[in-house]
Amino acid sequence: MIQTRKHCKIDTPFAKDVLSGLQSMPKRLSSKYFYDEKGDKLFQSIMEMPEYYLTDAEYDIFESYRQHILNLIGDQPFDLIELGAGDGYKTKVLLRHFLVQDADFKYLPIDISKNVLLELEQDLNENLPRLKVEGLPGDYFEMLEQLNNKSKIRKVILFIGANIGNLTRAEALHFLQKLHQNMSKGDLLLIGFDLKKDPEIILKAYNDSAGITAAFNLNLLHRMNRELNADFDVKAFKHWETYNPISGETKSYLVSKKKQNIHLLDETIHFEAWEAIDVELSQKYSLSEIENFAKNTGFQVIKHLFDQQYYFVDTIWQK
Ligand SMILES: C[S@@+](CC[C@H](N)C(=O)[O-])C[C@H]1O[C@@H](n2cnc3c(N)ncnc32)[C@H](O)[C@@H]1O
């Protein structure tokens, strides 16, 4: 149990991960903690930014191929399970179409943010009242093993929005292996990868001129102040983004503008001037790298679906 300066006990995964992340070298925090109530709203603003091409690209794919996707699923009943569903903006293109086509399915969105999941369920109950929906709050890494208990019929798993880009290559490989183990023969996986492209286009998506991405990333410091009794002076940190066109790694950092001490959870964390916290990886891939993932994890590639600009791919794999 971690004691805080005000002697209240904070024993959450967030508190434990923050403490070990800020005490490691280099300092790092998981991007999954961006998504508190404020972070969810800021991410919705990011999705609306013209620079954030990922949303339009994947929306375009779903609009163009919704019937094609349904044809691949076939006409047996199925569970549509989404890992990290967020506000479901793009998924609703598929949900609406599947309902119009009288597909027999239930939608099971999983998200670590209870807040966004609740809003999604309310929105779906209001706007798609015929949809059978059951939101599952939690970390999708931990929920993989429960999938077979939760779903006894054919599974169609969505892992979209380039969520997989937040994992390192090694983590992604391990995650896909685990996913494969927890699927049954014939189950489908639709997974979104952001493709390597002009570095300028990529950098702008994570470094917009209005500063929305900066606010989204800096909200992590506000969140630690709110929930962990920390005393970050948020103005003393800046958002910094890099893209490496060889490795495909797009990285977000929060950089301390000066030498300073931060207090949180009864600990003092020291920052040297210009020391950074690694807060997010958004890995970009080539198509051959994606196909290797499928090959090395035992999936069969059924179809690649691209947007008109070839910025993004939703690829459909089968166990
Ligand atoms: C980048 S947003 C994308 C949302 C949606 N997939 C889309 O494409 O619009 C990532 C979402 O995944 C959720 N998330 C991130 N890490 C997660 C984890 N480990 N387990 C469950 N949900 C997670 C976040 O709360 C957030 O809603």
The ligand as a Tripos MOL2 file, in Angstrom:
@<TRIPOS>MOLECULE
LIG
   27    29     1     0     0
SMALL
NO_CHARGES

@<TRIPOS>ATOM
      1 C1         -6.3620    5.9620  -29.3190 C.3       1 LIG1
      2 S1         -7.9280    5.6360  -28.5290 S.3       1 LIG1
      3 C2         -8.7230    4.8320  -29.8900 C.3       1 LIG1
      4 C3        -10.1750    4.5760  -29.6790 C.3       1 LIG1
      5 C4        -10.8300    3.7760  -30.7920 C.3       1 LIG1
      6 N1        -10.2400    2.4520  -30.9190 N.3       1 LIG1
      7 C5        -10.7260    4.5210  -32.0960 C.2       1 LIG1
      8 O1        -10.0820    4.0240  -33.0130 O.co2     1 LIG1
      9 O2        -11.3080    5.6000  -32.2070 O.co2     1 LIG1
     10 C6         -7.4920    4.3520  -27.4650 C.3       1 LIG1
     11 C7         -8.6170    3.8220  -26.5950 C.3       1 LIG1
     12 O3         -8.1640    2.6040  -26.0130 O.3       1 LIG1
     13 C8         -8.3280    2.6400  -24.6090 C.3       1 LIG1
     14 N2         -7.1900    1.9070  -24.0570 N.ar      1 LIG1
     15 C9         -5.8700    2.2280  -24.1280 C.ar      1 LIG1
     16 N3         -5.1250    1.2800  -23.5400 N.ar      1 LIG1
     17 C10        -6.0000    0.3310  -23.0890 C.ar      1 LIG1
     18 C11        -5.8400   -0.9130  -22.4100 C.ar      1 LIG1
     19 N4         -4.6400   -1.3640  -22.0840 N.pl3     1 LIG1
     20 N5         -6.9490   -1.6230  -22.1210 N.ar      1 LIG1
     21 C12        -8.1930   -1.1740  -22.4470 C.ar      1 LIG1
     22 N6         -8.3930   -0.0050  -23.0890 N.ar      1 LIG1
     23 C13        -7.3170    0.7320  -23.4110 C.ar      1 LIG1
     24 C14        -8.3520    4.1070  -24.2270 C.3       1 LIG1
     25 O4         -9.0780    4.3350  -23.0400 O.3       1 LIG1
     26 C15        -8.9930    4.7380  -25.4470 C.3       1 LIG1
     27 O5        -10.3940    4.8230  -25.3310 O.3       1 LIG1
@<TRIPOS>BOND
     1     1     2 1
     2     2     3 1
     3     2    10 1
     4     3     4 1
     5     4     5 1
     6     5     6 1
     7     5     7 1
     8     7     8 2
     9     7     9 1
    10    10    11 1
    11    11    12 1
    12    11    26 1
    13    12    13 1
    14    13    14 1
    15    13    24 1
    16    14    15 ar
    17    14    23 ar
    18    15    16 ar
    19    16    17 ar
    20    17    18 ar
    21    17    23 ar
    22    18    19 1
    23    18    20 ar
    24    20    21 ar
    25    21    22 ar
    26    22    23 ar
    27    24    25 1
    28    24    26 1
    29    26    27 1
@<TRIPOS>SUBSTRUCTURE
     1 LIG1         1 GROUP 0 **** ****
